[in-house]
Amino acid sequence: MEPYFATDRLKIYHGDCRDVLTQLPDESVQTVVTSPPYYGLRDYQVDGQIGLEQTPDEYVTSMVEVFREVRRGLREDG
């Protein structure tokens, strides 16, 4: 996976978090910046997008899956 932007001290990845996060090694990230969509608020015209699940429970399940990956990828000092 190629970073969207990189310097010698910084790498920024851009994409669907469900794709990007799963490609990162365990405990390899110091900072994650995210802005998850609210449930049912906006349609970005992307198949399978987070926020358009059929029920609030399905939305929460999606968010839990994402943040489990965030936690897996975060370093101890992250």
C-alpha positions in Angstrom: 0.0 0.0 0.0 1.4 3.4 -1.0 1.0 6.4 1.2 -1.1 9.3 0.0 1.7 11.6 1.3 5.1 10.7 2.9 8.2 12.4 4.3 11.0 10.9 6.3 9.0 11.3 9.5 5.4 11.0 8.3 3.1 8.8 6.2 -0.5 9.7 5.4 -2.8 7.0 4.0 -6.1 7.9 2.4 -8.9 5.6 1.7 -11.7 3.5 3.1 -10.6 2.8 6.7 -11.7 -0.8 6.4 -9.2 -1.3 3.6 -6.4 0.8 4.9 -6.4 -0.3 8.5 -6.3 -4.1 7.7 -3.1 -3.5 5.7 -1.1 -1.9 8.5 1.1 -4.1 10.7 0.1 -4.5 14.4 1.2 -1.7 16.7 2.7 0.3 13.8 0.8 3.6 14.0 1.2 6.4 16.5 -1.8 8.5 15.4 -5.1 7.8 13.7 -7.4 10.7 12.5 -10.9 9.7 11.6 -14.3 11.3 11.2 -16.9 8.5 11.0 -20.1 9.3 9.3 -23.2 9.6 11.4 -25.8 6.8 11.0 -28.2 7.6 8.1 -27.1 11.2 7.7 -25.4 11.3 4.4 -25.2 9.2 1.2 -21.8 9.6 -0.4 -22.9 7.4 -3.3 -20.3 4.7 -2.4 -21.4 1.1 -2.3 -21.1 -0.4 1.2 -20.3 2.9 2.9 -20.4 3.2 6.6 -23.4 5.1 7.9 -26.0 3.6 5.6 -26.5 0.2 7.4 -30.0 -1.0 7.6 -30.3 -0.6 11.4 -28.5 1.3 14.2 -27.2 -2.0 15.6 -25.6 -2.8 12.2 -24.0 0.6 12.2 -22.6 0.1 15.7 -21.2 -3.3 14.7 -19.4 -1.6 11.7 -18.0 1.0 14.0 -16.8 -1.6 16.5 -15.1 -3.5 13.7 -13.3 -0.4 12.5 -12.1 0.7 16.0 -10.9 -2.9 16.8 -8.6 -2.4 13.7 -7.6 1.0 14.9 -6.6 -0.4 18.3 -4.7 -3.3 16.8 -2.7 -0.9 14.7 -1.9 1.6 17.4 1.4 1.5 19.1 1.5 1.4 22.9 2.3 5.2 22.9 -0.3 5.9 20.3 
